[in-house]
Amino acid sequence: MEGSGEQPGPQPQHPGDHRIRDGDFVVLKREDVFKAVQVQRRKKVTFEKQWFYLDNVIGHSYGTTFEVTSGGSLQPKKKREEPTAETKEAGTDNRNIVDDGKSQKLTQDDIKALKDKGIKGEEIVQQLIENSTTFRDKTEFAQDKYIKKKKKKYEAIITVVKPSTRILSIMYYAREPGKINHMRYDTLAQMLTLGNIRAGNKMIVMETCAGLVLGAMMERMGGFGSIIQLYPGGGPVRAATACFGFPKSFLSGLYEFPLNKVDSLLQGTFSAEMLSSEPKDSALIEERNGTLEEKQASEQENEDSMAEAPESNHPEDQETVETISQDPEHTGPKERGSKKDYIQEKQRRQEEQRKRHLEAAALLSERNADGLIVASRFHPTPLLLSLLDFVAPSRPFVVYCQYKEPLLECYTKLRERGGVINLRLSETWLRNYQVLPDRSHPKLLMSGGGGYLLSGFTVAMDNLKADTSLKSNASTLESHETEEPATKKRKCLESDS
């Protein structure tokens, strides 16, 4: 066939790609510390007190391990053969080892001189072992622990992994769990399961977890179906959602709707004029004072700069997430040209946002959503009682809260209201285990709590209230149940006689 030997041109990125490309969002991993960044050429990245450039990671597969060399360059790390157990010299116990600070012959100045000469971390660790007077007297387990500790300090080994719900949720929970309302990663997994998140669904989500729950739902749905996000304030916060690096096709099914317009939508008084009630010339006001736009940009940067590290007990060693927005909205008016063009661009964006709000309102008005997820810092009872009206019967809903008491109140209100079944209030228990040869045991430190979940299913209740014959049938049924059958009475009388 003609042209069969030609090389295909560059294809657009899709979720199945395993090669790192320029502009991709990746997660840097070093031991138990993670950091989310965007790959950009000649952009200096600081991670675990090391600075480097990500130029050389482009073209490599996800999961590749790199070593930081001189000049901040990353080079793929070559595998080294570990010494066998027969060649190791180890003691029987550590009782005679005294930690007096004199066992290491190398001083800090000597180690610094080795670094200045450009000696790799592996060689520095080897010299530390050779110059330690107590290393050979330690047990085999103590030696492995010593080597692991020194490698973590002196070897600059970094693994580039692909962002996922598990990794990003572990990152956020480890450093600043307040950003995600102290939602642990196993709790998020329970939410996705109980909510029946799958491709093709029409889901409603109300969350104030920096977009982590939204990103987890989008990842599981795979770009199929629709998600309507309800947000408080001026706009939705999607700092964690940007770290997933979803393609643009995923955003076509994502809608947003302001939370303060939900009541009018339920009452049937919502109209397009309500969305346009805000002044359209707000861009001119922002341009005149020149402060509001900068303030919003700084707030967005503060929201995006999240320090992440899974289950590390050293917050000072943890770094921040660096997310670079691909949206041209964040560029300043000076970079766009004249003020008039900036104002026109601002009005165009407002018109697009208004159109998306109308589309979201139309979807909500159908009241046939396939599920509801609530994970916010607000009290769950009024939110859930209002949003359940948009969910179709026989559909699941899940509510997350850091504390149990608000969910208990919500549970009581739902029982009084009716229209729900299979209500369940749960809390997951999580403890990590170390699995090593002859050293498998639960870790000493464990999480104190990851929040609570209230889940259930919706049922149609309008017909039950309107149809009184059902109540009469129910009362008749109860009377039949309380009264014994006639045949049973006759048998009892015959036995007595």
Salt bridges, closest charged atoms under 4 A:
ASP17 OD1 - HIS14 NE2 3.03
ASP17 OD2 - ARG21 NH2 3.28
ASP22 OD2 - ARG41 NE 3.76
GLU89 OE1 - ARG136 NE 3.81
ASP93 OD2 - ARG95 NH2 3.10
GLU122 OE2 - LYS77 NZ 2.19
GLU122 OE1 - ARG80 NH1 2.88
ASP144 OD1 - LYS88 NZ 3.21
ASP144 OD2 - ARG439 NH2 3.92
ASP186 OD1 - ARG184 NE 2.57
GLU256 OE1 - ARG238 NH2 2.90
GLU256 OE2 - HIS357 NE2 3.87
GLU286 OE1 - LYS346 NZ 3.48
GLU293 OE1 - LYS346 NZ 3.46
GLU303 OE1 - LYS179 NZ 3.84
GLU316 OE2 - HIS314 ND1 3.85
GLU322 OE2 - LYS35 NZ 3.33
GLU322 OE1 - LYS43 NZ 2.89
GLU329 OE2 - ARG349 NE 3.81
GLU345 OE2 - ARG348 NH2 2.44
GLU351 OE1 - LYS280 NZ 3.87
GLU351 OE2 - ARG354 NH1 3.34
GLU352 OE2 - ARG348 NH1 2.43
GLU359 OE1 - ARG356 NH1 3.27
GLU366 OE1 - LYS202 NZ 2.85
ASP370 OD1 - ARG395 NE 3.04
ASP389 OD1 - ARG417 NH2 3.33
GLU409 OE1 - HIS379 NE2 3.26
